[in-house]
């Protein structure tokens, strides 16, 4: 799941970077105000989506770490103790 979230974030980041580049070109060329505003709104939307994706990744990662520490590590210790005996 984390890999899917990371891929989603990367796709959003690439699209965001592309839109930023487009906006800069529009500003230099003096493109129509409405087109620039539309592009700015799309960039803001991508910013929000990237923030949500980042939060999802952090939440998922934290849960994986919690499970590893609270459940998997003790089970590993029991396994190793059983093999030593």
Secondary structure as UniProt FT lines:
FT   HELIX           2..29
FT   HELIX           33..67
FT   HELIX           68..72
FT   HELIX           73..84
//
